[in-house]
Amino acid sequence: DEIWELLRDTIRDIIGTDDEISSDWEDNVILESDVNVWSLKKDSPPGTYIGGNFINPHRDMSFDACHDDDETPRMLSVWIPLNINGATETNGCMRAIPIEEDDFFYSPLHPRHSMNSDYKDSDAEKMIVQQFGCGIWDPTVIHWGGSYEAGESNEEPRSSLAFTTRLGDKA
C-alpha cells in the first residue's frame, strides 16, 4: 500500500490539487501498467541486466504514441529515487537529452527517431533528484540510466521506481 500511496501522491503533486483541478481528477489521470523498480549493485558492470543500469539511450514511446494530433502531450514518464541519498551524478542518476538538442523529437517517421545510441553522458542533462522526489519527462525524450561509479561514489547505488501516467478522455 505504501508504494501505491507514493504513486498517488506523486501524481497529485504533478497535476496539482488546487481549485482548478476537478474533484474527479483520478478519473482523468491513468496510471499505466508499466510500473518498474530498479536497484543498481556496486559490483555489477554497467549495462548488465540484473543489478546494472539500462545503459542504452532510448525513447519510451514514439512521438505519435504519446501526443494528440495537435502535438499536445498526453503522457508523462515519472522516475522516483528510493534510496536515502536519492540519485546523484555518481550513484546512477538518470540522463536525458534536452528536446532542443534532439533533431528527431518531432519526427516520429524519420529513421533516426528510434535510433538513439550515438549519445553519451556528456551530451545529457543529469537528473539529480532527492529521495522520493521525482524526475518527469515526455516519454519521447531520449534518456538512460546512469551507472554506479564505484571509484567515484561513497553513496549507495541508486534504487528507483518509474511509471507512466496518461490523461484520460475526460481531461
N, C-alpha and C positions, 0 to 999 in steps of 0.2 A: 504493500500500500504506500510506503514512503516514496518509492520511485514514481508511482503514478501521481502522487501529490506534487513531487518535484516537477514532473512534466506539466501538470495542470497549472501550477503556479508560474512556471516559466512562460507558458503560452499567455497567461493573463498579463504578465509583465510586458510581453512583446506587443500585444494588441491594446493594452491599456485597460483601465477599469473605471474611467470617468463616465460622466453622463452621456457622452457622445456614443458610447458603445451600448448597443441594445442589451436588454436583460437576457436575451436568448443567444448570446454570443457563442455559447458552447454548441449550438446547432449550426453556427456559421463557420466555425473553425474545426477542421477534422484532423485528427492525429492519424497519419498514415501507418501502415503495418510494418514499417522498416525501422523499428527501434533497435539500435545496436549498442553494444558495450565493448570497449577495448581496454586492455591492460598491458602496457609495454613491460618487458622484463629487462633487467640490467644486462643479462648475458646473451640476449637474442640479437643476432646480426640484423642490420636494417633490411626491411623488406621481407622478413620471414613471416610465414602465415600466422603461427601461434606465438604470441609474445612480442611480435615485431610490429612495425608501423606499415601502413599501406603507402608505400613509397612512390607509387606512380601517380603523376599529376593526372587528374580526371575530372569530368563533369558528372554529377549525379544524374542529370537529365539533359536532354537537348532543349534548346530554347522553346521550341513549339510545344513541348510536353508540359511546360510549367508557366506559360504565359497565354493570355487571351489573344484573340485576333488583333486587338488594338495594342498589343505588347504590354498590357498590364500584368504584372506578376500575380500569380495565383498560389504560389507555394514558397516556403522557406525551408532551408536546411538549418537545423539548430544543433549546436555542439556544446556539451557541458563537461568541463573537467571535474572529476570526482575526488581526486586525491588532495591532501591537505595543502600542498604547495601550488595547486592549480596547474596551469600549463605555462611553462616558461620556455625561453629560447633554447635551453639545453636539455629539458626533460621530455620534449616531444610535442611542442605546440603545433597547431595546425598552420599550414601555409596556404596562401590564396593569391592568385594573380588578380590585380585590380581590373575591373571591367574595361577601363580606358586603355589598358595595356594588352587587351585581348582582341586581336584583329577579327576574330571569328565569333565573338559572343552573339551578335545579332544575325548570324548567317548559318542557321542550322543545316542547310542543304550543301554548304561548302564542305569538301572532303576533309579539310583541316579542322572543322568544328569538333570532331570527335578524336582527333589525333593530337594529343597534348603532351607527349613525352619529352619535348625539347626544352622544357622549363627546368630551372634549378633553384635551390634555396635562395640564392642571391637575387633572383627575379621576383620573389614573392614578398608579400606583407606577412609578417608573423603575428599570429593571434595570441598575445599574452593575455591569459584570462585567469582570474582567481577561482578558487574552489566554488562550485555551484553558480558561478557566473555563466555567461553564455556568449559564444560566437555565433553570429547569424549571417547567412549569405543566401543569395539566389542560387537554386540548385544547378544553374547553368554555369556558375563561376568555377573556373579551374582551381582545384585545391588538392592537397595531400597532407598526410600526417607526417610530422617531423620525427626524426629518430631520437632515441635516448642517447645522449653523448656522454658515455661513462667517464671519459677523461676530463670532461668539462663541467660535470654537474655533481653536486653533493646532495641533490634532492632525489626523492624517489621518482621512478619513471611515471609518466603520465598515465592515468586511467581516465576514461571518458565515456560519456553516453551521448548518442546522437539520434535524431529523429527528424522527420519531415512533417510539416503542417501544411494543410491545404484549405483555402477558402471554400466553403460550401456554396450551394446555389443561392442561399439567402443573402450572402454578403454583398 
